[in-house]
Amino acid sequence: MESAAGGGKVPAMPASLSPRSPRYSLEDAVLGPRTREAVLEAIAAREHYRLVFEEWGLGKTHREGRRIGINLYGSPGTGKTMVAHGIASRLGKRIMCVNYADIESKFVGDTPKNLTILFGVAREADAVLFFDEADAILSRRLTSMNNATDTSVNQTRSVLLSLLNDFEGVVVFATNFISNYDPAFMRRMLAHVRFELPDLGCRCALLERLMPPEMPTDAVAEELAAASEGLSGGDLANAVLMGALRGARSGEGKVRAAYILEAFASIRESGEANAAGGVPAPARPLPLAKAEAGP
C-alpha cells in the first residue's frame, strides 16, 4: 500500500488485508468464565442494538453507540487472536486482519491514506476490523517533534482517531502491552477484556483438545495440566507439538508424557531467559597471574 515516489495514486489494498471468513468461532476458544462473559458483554452492543439503543432510548444519550471498539489485552498466547475471529463469526461478519506493517509506508503521509482506504473497505464489506499488536499504532502521540517522521507519526494517530469516531462498525484491537496505548484511544473503546493465563481447569480442557485421539500417548491431560502452571495456551500447543515431533523422531511410535513435560521445562527456561534479558554468561576464570598470586 505505498505510493510511487513521485506521488501517484495509492495502489489497491493487498490481498492479505481483504475481508475473509473467520478462522475460529468463540466456541473454539477455551476461556475462563470471567473472560468469556466479558467478551459476550462487549458484543452485546451489536447483538442487542435495537433493544438497547432504540426501544430503551440509549441512542439519544449515547450517540456513539454504533461505534463498537473492543480491546483484548493480556499475556501472549492466551487466545486474543482466536477470540477476535470468534467475535466476527458470532456476528456473522467477515474479518480484516491488520498488522501495522501492512499499512505503514516509507513515504511520509501515505500511512494515513492507507488507513483511510482500510476503513473504507471495511465499511463497504461490513467486516470486522482486527488490529493485531495494536500498541504499534495506538501508542502515545509524541509531544516533541524533531523531524518529518515524528510529525507523520502524530498525523497517523490523529487520522486514526478521526476514523474511529466516524466508523459505525466493529473494531477489535489486541495487545500484550496495553500500557503503551495513548489514553485518547482508550476512551474510544467500549470494552476492555483482560486475558489471563489459563487456570487448572482451562489448561486441562486445552490439553484435551490439543491431544487428538489418534495420537498414541501415555500422557494424561489432568496430569499435564497440573504440571503446566504459568504456561499459556500457546505454550501448551507448542509443547504438545514438540512432544509429538520427538516421538516421531524416536521411532517408538508413541508420544511419551515425559517428552511433553520436557517441552514445558524448555518453554519455562526460555521465558525466564527472555525476562532476564538473556542467558547469563558462564563465569570467566581469573587470569593465571592473578589466580596464582599470593599474599
C-alpha positions, -999 to 999 in steps of 0.1 A, spaced: 0 0 0 27 25 -10 26 55 -34 52 59 -60 80 82 -51 65 108 -74 32 108 -55 9 88 -78 -23 71 -68 -23 48 -38 -25 12 -51 -53 -11 -41 -51 -28 -7 -30 -60 -8 -48 -94 -8 -36 -101 27 -59 -74 40 -90 -84 21 -121 -94 41 -122 -131 47 -142 -157 66 -132 -160 103 -109 -190 111 -124 -197 145 -157 -195 164 -160 -184 200 -166 -220 209 -131 -228 197 -116 -206 224 -110 -221 259 -116 -191 282 -122 -186 319 -158 -177 328 -149 -141 336 -132 -135 303 -159 -153 282 -186 -132 299 -167 -100 293 -164 -109 256 -201 -116 253 -210 -84 270 -187 -65 246 -205 -78 215 -240 -74 231 -239 -38 219 -242 -51 183 -264 -81 191 -289 -62 211 -286 -28 194 -323 -23 186 -334 -32 221 -309 -10 240 -305 20 217 -339 22 202 -365 7 225 -347 17 257 -337 51 243 -300 49 249 -295 61 213 -304 96 225 -279 96 253 -252 76 238 -249 88 202 -216 70 197 -234 37 204 -230 24 168 -192 26 173 -181 -7 188 -144 -8 198 -132 -39 217 -98 -41 232 -84 -75 240 -53 -73 262 -31 -96 283 -3 -121 281 9 -136 248 -7 -169 238 -39 -165 257 -63 -166 228 -68 -130 218 -65 -136 181 -88 -166 182 -114 -146 201 -112 -117 175 -121 -142 148 -147 -157 171 -163 -122 175 -166 -118 138 -180 -154 135 -206 -147 162 -217 -115 145 -219 -133 111 -193 -110 95 -161 -113 77 -128 -101 92 -100 -80 81 -68 -87 100 -43 -58 101 -7 -55 114 9 -21 114 35 -33 89 6 -39 64 -4 -3 63 29 16 72 45 34 43 81 47 39 66 77 22 56 105 46 18 110 47 9 77 30 2 57 61 -29 79 70 -41 74 34 -37 36 37 -57 37 70 -85 57 52 -86 31 24 -87 3 50 -117 17 69 -135 24 36 -131 -12 25 -143 -24 60 -173 -1 58 -183 -13 23 -178 -50 32 -194 -46 67 -164 -65 80 -149 -66 115 -116 -47 116 -90 -65 137 -57 -47 146 -32 -73 160 -3 -60 181 -23 -28 182 1 -10 205 22 -3 174 -4 20 160 -22 31 192 9 42 211 11 76 227 15 107 205 48 125 205 49 157 225 83 168 210 85 166 172 120 170 158 116 158 122 91 149 94 89 113 107 77 125 141 51 147 125 39 118 103 36 96 134 13 121 151 -6 127 119 -13 90 116 -26 88 152 -48 118 146 -63 104 114 -69 71 131 -88 88 160 -110 106 134 -116 74 115 -126 56 147 -150 84 156 -168 81 122 -168 43 119 -200 26 128 -188 -9 125 -169 -32 149 -132 -27 155 -112 -52 176 -77 -45 190 -53 -69 206 -22 -62 225 3 -76 250 12 -41 260 -18 -20 270 3 4 289 17 17 256 -18 29 244 -25 66 241 -53 75 266 -73 91 237 -77 56 221 -86 40 254 -116 64 257 -129 54 223 -132 17 231 -164 4 245 -149 -26 263 -116 -38 276 -113 -75 280 -84 -89 300 -69 -123 290 -52 -141 318 -31 -173 318 -53 -204 320 -62 -219 353 -60 -256 360 -94 -263 346 -87 -244 314 -53 -260 310 -69 -294 312 -96 -285 287 -69 -271 263 -47 -302 266 -77 -325 259 -83 -306 227 -46 -304 218 -41 -342 220 -62 -359 193 -74 -394 200 -53 -406 170 -21 -396 188 -6 -426 206 5 -414 241 7 -423 277 1 -386 287 -29 -378 308 -44 -343 303 -51 -338 340 -15 -347 350 0 -324 323 -23 -296 334 -11 -299 370 25 -296 357 19 -267 334 10 -238 358 21 -204 345 20 -215 308 -3 -200 282 -25 -219 258 0 -211 230 27 -227 252 7 -258 257 1 -261 220 38 -258 212 47 -283 239 23 -310 226 36 -304 191 73 -307 202 65 -338 222 48 -353 191 78 -344 169 102 -360 193 80 -391 195 81 -393 157 118 -389 156 124 -416 182 109 -443 161 89 -455 192 56 -448 175 44 -431 207 44 -396 223 56 -401 259 43 -378 286 80 -372 295 85 -355 261 58 -330 267 69 -324 303 104 -317 290 90 -292 264 72 -275 293 106 -271 311 122 -258 279 95 -232 274 98 -220 310 136 -218 307 134 -197 275 108 -175 291 129 -169 322 159 -161 299 138 -136 280 126 -119 311 161 -116 324 174 -101 292 193 -131 280 212 -162 291 237 -154 318 273 -159 306 293 -185 324 318 -171 349 351 -164 333 382 -179 350 406 -155 366 437 -147 346 465 -171 355 488 -145 371 460 -133 394 450 -168 403 485 -177 414 492 -145 432 498 -150 469 496 -125 498 
